[in-house]
Amino acid sequence: MKLPDIMKAKKKPLDTVALADLGVEAESQFKITNTGPPPERQKGVMVADIAGLVSELKKKGLVDG
């Protein structure tokens, strides 16, 4: 889009439509189940090479070997 088109669009009025006119009810579709902090992350592991990385991933069950 060009800047003049954006400026023209800002001046156009917006039509508002009530939810009832669309046949939609304004009710929450979400249910809050937990508001606590996320679980603490585990300490990372430093590896020297690719073989060490694959070995650590196998230990954690993240890679089939």
Contact map, one row per residue, 1 for C-alpha under 8 A:
11101100000000000000000000000000000000000000000000000000000000000
11111100000000000000000000000000000000000000000000000000000000000
11111110000000000000000000000000000000000000000000000000000000000
01111111000000000000000000000000000000000000000000000000000000000
11111111100000000000000000000000000000000000000000000000000000000
11111111110000000000000000000000000000000000000000000000000000000
00111111111000000000000000000000000000000000000000000000000000000
00011111111100000000000000000000000000000000000000000000000000000
00001111111100000000000000000000000000000000000000000000000000000
00000111111100000000000000000000000000000000000000000000000000000
00000011111110000000000000000000000000000000000000000000000000000
00000001111111000000000000000000000000000000000000000000000000000
00000000001111100000000000000000000000000000000000000000000000000
00000000000111110000000000000000000000000000000000000000000000000
00000000000011111000000000000000000000000000000000000000000000000
00000000000001111100000000000000000000000000000000000000000000000
00000000000000111110110000000000000000000000000000000000000000000
00000000000000011111110000000000000000000000000000000000000000000
00000000000000001111111111000000000000000000000000000000000000000
00000000000000000111111110000000000000000000000000000000000000000
00000000000000001111111100000000000000000000000000000000000000000
00000000000000001111111100000000000000000000000000000000000000000
00000000000000000011111110000000000000000000000000000000000000000
00000000000000000011111111000000000000000000000000000000000000000
00000000000000000011001111100000000000000000000000000000000000000
00000000000000000010000111110000000000000000000000000000000000000
00000000000000000000000011111000000000000000000000000000000000000
00000000000000000000000001111110000000000000000000000000000000000
00000000000000000000000000111110000000000000000000000000000000000
00000000000000000000000000011111000000000000000000000000000000000
00000000000000000000000000011111100000000000000000000000000000000
00000000000000000000000000000111111000000000000000000000000000000
00000000000000000000000000000011111000000000000000000000000000000
00000000000000000000000000000001111100000000000000000000000000000
00000000000000000000000000000001111110000000000000000000000000000
00000000000000000000000000000000011111000000000000000000000000000
00000000000000000000000000000000001111100000000000000000000000000
00000000000000000000000000000000000111110000000000000000000000000
00000000000000000000000000000000000011111000000000000000000000000
00000000000000000000000000000000000001111100000000000000000000000
00000000000000000000000000000000000000111110000000000000000000000
00000000000000000000000000000000000000011111000000000000000000000
00000000000000000000000000000000000000001111100000000000000000000
00000000000000000000000000000000000000000111110000000000000000000
00000000000000000000000000000000000000000011111000000000000000000
00000000000000000000000000000000000000000001111100000000000000000
00000000000000000000000000000000000000000000111111011000000000000
00000000000000000000000000000000000000000000011111011000000000000
00000000000000000000000000000000000000000000001111111000000000000
00000000000000000000000000000000000000000000001111111100000000000
00000000000000000000000000000000000000000000000011111110000000000
00000000000000000000000000000000000000000000001111111111000000000
00000000000000000000000000000000000000000000001111111111100000000
00000000000000000000000000000000000000000000000001111111110000100
00000000000000000000000000000000000000000000000000111111111000000
00000000000000000000000000000000000000000000000000011111111100000
00000000000000000000000000000000000000000000000000001111111111100
00000000000000000000000000000000000000000000000000000111111111111
00000000000000000000000000000000000000000000000000000011111111000
00000000000000000000000000000000000000000000000000000001111111100
00000000000000000000000000000000000000000000000000000000111111110
00000000000000000000000000000000000000000000000000000000111111110
00000000000000000000000000000000000000000000000000000100110111111
00000000000000000000000000000000000000000000000000000000010011111
00000000000000000000000000000000000000000000000000000000010000111
